[in-house]
């Protein structure tokens, strides 16, 4: 009986120890949430997100009489894309530029709402007008989510795009 109780006690101790998880710090999702909040507080404290969490900040108004963009519209876009990063010296900022076509004479073309681009683009351009420019701040759930995209965008990255849009 004494041996049985000792074995049960040892088994319980092993089970208790093995089920404990070692804390590894905040998750990638928690880090993203913190960075996004710091970024918005630093650069856009008066701007509210759309219901989805997307931020659309107009940086250049469309010409007078410009048409609002909608799902189904074919658009031409010049853009630069960045990841939000927290730099020890500069603090939270636009970080690594992972893509841009600003030096090209050929815009990126797509049809809004067809799911051919990240959800943040499909939604973001519906808040813009032909000929306008905006800054899109796209949380990971509207970007690449938990995927590591092309080795340049880690999982749970908030993206910032500076975009210029026209209809062909």
BASE-789008 format. One record per residue (C-alpha): residue number from 1; residue in one letter; chain; x, y, z. Coordinates in nm, 3 decimals, decimal comma. Each point is the difference from the previous one (the first is absolute). Layout:
SITE     k   r   c        xx        yy        zz
SITE   NUM   A   A         X         Y         Z
...
//
This chain:
SITE     k   r   c        xx        yy        zz
SITE     1   X   A     0,000     0,000     0,000
SITE     2   X   A     0,287     0,233     0,088
SITE     3   X   A     0,166    -0,069    -0,337
SITE     4   X   A    -0,327     0,054    -0,184
SITE     5   X   A    -0,054     0,336     0,170
SITE     6   X   A     0,359     0,102    -0,077
SITE     7   X   A    -0,045    -0,096    -0,366
SITE     8   X   A    -0,326     0,195    -0,019
SITE     9   X   A     0,166     0,301     0,160
SITE    10   X   A     0,292    -0,019    -0,247
SITE    11   X   A    -0,238    -0,040    -0,296
SITE    12   X   A    -0,204     0,299     0,118
SITE    13   X   A     0,315     0,212     0,040
SITE    14   X   A     0,126    -0,094    -0,349
SITE    15   X   A    -0,340     0,078    -0,150
SITE    16   X   A    -0,019     0,335     0,181
SITE    17   X   A     0,350     0,101    -0,106
SITE    18   X   A    -0,044    -0,109    -0,363
SITE    19   X   A    -0,331     0,185    -0,036
SITE    20   X   A     0,152     0,332     0,111
SITE    21   X   A     0,086     0,226    -0,288
SITE    22   X   A     0,300     0,222     0,018
SITE    23   X   A    -0,098     0,362    -0,065
SITE    24   X   A     0,164     0,124    -0,319
SITE    25   X   A    -0,122     0,359     0,016
SITE    26   X   A    -0,273     0,164    -0,201
SITE    27   X   A    -0,138    -0,173    -0,306
SITE    28   X   A     0,047     0,139    -0,349
SITE    29   X   A    -0,364     0,110     0,002
SITE    30   X   A     0,048     0,189     0,327
SITE    31   X   A     0,311     0,168    -0,139
SITE    32   X   A    -0,190     0,103    -0,314
SITE    33   X   A    -0,285     0,148     0,206
SITE    34   X   A     0,246     0,198     0,213
SITE    35   X   A     0,197     0,129    -0,301
SITE    36   X   A    -0,316     0,103    -0,184
SITE    37   X   A    -0,130     0,190     0,305
SITE    38   X   A     0,335     0,178     0,044
SITE    39   X   A     0,015     0,086    -0,373
SITE    40   X   A    -0,352     0,143    -0,006
SITE    41   X   A     0,063     0,198     0,321
SITE    42   X   A     0,322     0,147    -0,145
SITE    43   X   A    -0,115     0,085    -0,354
SITE    44   X   A    -0,380    -0,008    -0,023
SITE    45   X   A    -0,152     0,046     0,345
SITE    46   X   A    -0,310     0,173    -0,140
SITE    47   X   A    -0,078    -0,267    -0,260
SITE    48   X   A    -0,244    -0,282     0,071
SITE    49   X   A     0,018    -0,341    -0,164
SITE    50   X   A    -0,270    -0,140    -0,225
SITE    51   X   A    -0,210    -0,281     0,150
SITE    52   X   A     0,248    -0,257    -0,134
SITE    53   X   A     0,299     0,166     0,171
SITE    54   X   A     0,129     0,160    -0,322
SITE    55   X   A     0,122     0,361     0,010
SITE    56   X   A    -0,035     0,217    -0,311
SITE    57   X   A     0,164     0,342     0,019
SITE    58   X   A    -0,044     0,222    -0,305
SITE    59   X   A     0,329     0,172    -0,085
SITE    60   X   A    -0,107     0,170    -0,324
SITE    61   X   A    -0,359     0,072    -0,095
SITE    62   X   A    -0,136    -0,111    -0,334
SITE    63   X   A    -0,065     0,260    -0,268
SITE    64   X   A    -0,338     0,174     0,014
SITE    65   X   A    -0,277    -0,219    -0,134
SITE    66   X   A     0,202    -0,323     0,040
SITE    67   X   A    -0,200    -0,320     0,026
SITE    68   X   A     0,004    -0,214     0,316
SITE    69   X   A     0,150    -0,343    -0,060
SITE    70   X   A    -0,206    -0,313     0,057
SITE    71   X   A     0,018    -0,377    -0,024
SITE    72   X   A     0,034    -0,103    -0,363
SITE    73   X   A     0,205     0,304    -0,103
SITE    74   X   A     0,328    -0,064    -0,180
SITE    75   X   A     0,267     0,226     0,154
SITE    76   X   A     0,364     0,090    -0,062
SITE    77   X   A     0,210     0,040     0,311
SITE    78   X   A     0,344     0,137     0,077
SITE    79   X   A     0,106    -0,093     0,353
SITE    80   X   A     0,268    -0,059     0,261
SITE    81   X   A    -0,052    -0,260     0,272
SITE    82   X   A     0,162    -0,007     0,343
SITE    83   X   A    -0,021    -0,203     0,321
SITE    84   X   A    -0,056     0,182     0,328
SITE    85   X   A     0,308    -0,048     0,219
SITE    86   X   A     0,118     0,122     0,339
SITE    87   X   A     0,351     0,140    -0,019
SITE    88   X   A     0,194     0,057     0,324
SITE    89   X   A     0,121     0,339    -0,125
SITE    90   X   A    -0,294     0,135    -0,202
SITE    91   X   A    -0,284    -0,185     0,172
SITE    92   X   A    -0,292    -0,142    -0,193
SITE    93   X   A     0,011     0,090    -0,369
SITE    94   X   A    -0,041    -0,114    -0,358
SITE    95   X   A     0,267    -0,266    -0,008
SITE    96   X   A     0,127    -0,223    -0,274
SITE    97   X   A    -0,124     0,091    -0,350
SITE    98   X   A    -0,093    -0,338    -0,143
SITE    99   X   A    -0,144     0,111    -0,333
SITE   100   X   A    -0,048     0,305    -0,220
SITE   101   X   A    -0,074     0,086    -0,359
SITE   102   X   A     0,054     0,376     0,029
SITE   103   X   A     0,309    -0,012    -0,220
SITE   104   X   A    -0,190    -0,188    -0,270
SITE   105   X   A    -0,202     0,151    -0,281
SITE   106   X   A    -0,239    -0,294     0,019
SITE   107   X   A    -0,265     0,005     0,273
SITE   108   X   A    -0,131    -0,309     0,173
SITE   109   X   A    -0,352    -0,069    -0,132
SITE   110   X   A    -0,276    -0,200     0,166
SITE   111   X   A    -0,376    -0,012     0,032
SITE   112   X   A    -0,128     0,103     0,342
SITE   113   X   A    -0,194    -0,265     0,194
SITE   114   X   A     0,109    -0,311    -0,188
SITE   115   X   A     0,234    -0,132     0,270
SITE   116   X   A     0,308     0,021    -0,224
SITE   117   X   A     0,180     0,223     0,252
SITE   118   X   A     0,010     0,009     0,379
SITE   119   X   A    -0,332     0,082     0,166
SITE   120   X   A     0,134     0,334     0,125
SITE   121   X   A     0,047     0,113    -0,360
SITE   122   X   A    -0,339    -0,124    -0,117
SITE   123   X   A    -0,165     0,191     0,285
SITE   124   X   A     0,233     0,301     0,011
SITE   125   X   A    -0,047     0,108    -0,359
SITE   126   X   A    -0,379     0,013     0,045
SITE   127   X   A     0,057     0,299     0,232
SITE   128   X   A     0,196     0,186    -0,269
SITE   129   X   A    -0,081     0,199    -0,312
SITE   130   X   A     0,154    -0,010    -0,345
SITE   131   X   A     0,319     0,209     0,006
SITE   132   X   A     0,040     0,006     0,380
SITE   133   X   A     0,290    -0,106     0,221
SITE   134   X   A    -0,025    -0,167     0,338
SITE   135   X   A     0,188    -0,176     0,272
SITE   136   X   A    -0,146    -0,343     0,078
SITE   137   X   A     0,089    -0,152     0,338
SITE   138   X   A    -0,087    -0,367    -0,027
SITE   139   X   A    -0,001    -0,233     0,302
SITE   140   X   A     0,114    -0,356    -0,063
SITE   141   X   A    -0,351    -0,146    -0,012
SITE   142   X   A    -0,059     0,213    -0,313
SITE   143   X   A     0,351    -0,069    -0,133
SITE   144   X   A     0,192    -0,326     0,014
SITE   145   X   A    -0,118    -0,117     0,344
SITE   146   X   A     0,213    -0,271     0,156
SITE   147   X   A     0,184    -0,072    -0,326
SITE   148   X   A     0,363     0,088    -0,063
SITE   149   X   A    -0,028     0,174    -0,337
SITE   150   X   A     0,301    -0,016    -0,231
SITE   151   X   A     0,239     0,008     0,294
SITE   152   X   A    -0,051     0,378     0,020
SITE   153   X   A    -0,322     0,016     0,199
SITE   154   X   A    -0,001    -0,205     0,323
SITE   155   X   A    -0,324    -0,140     0,143
SITE   156   X   A    -0,228     0,254     0,173
SITE   157   X   A     0,153     0,305    -0,167
SITE   158   X   A    -0,191     0,325    -0,027
SITE   159   X   A     0,062     0,150    -0,343
SITE   160   X   A     0,006     0,363    -0,113
SITE   161   X   A    -0,059     0,083    -0,365
SITE   162   X   A     0,028     0,341    -0,160
SITE   163   X   A    -0,221    -0,024    -0,308
SITE   164   X   A    -0,093     0,211    -0,303
SITE   165   X   A    -0,300    -0,127    -0,192
SITE   166   X   A    -0,156     0,073    -0,337
SITE   167   X   A    -0,253    -0,171    -0,220
SITE   168   X   A     0,135    -0,090    -0,345
//
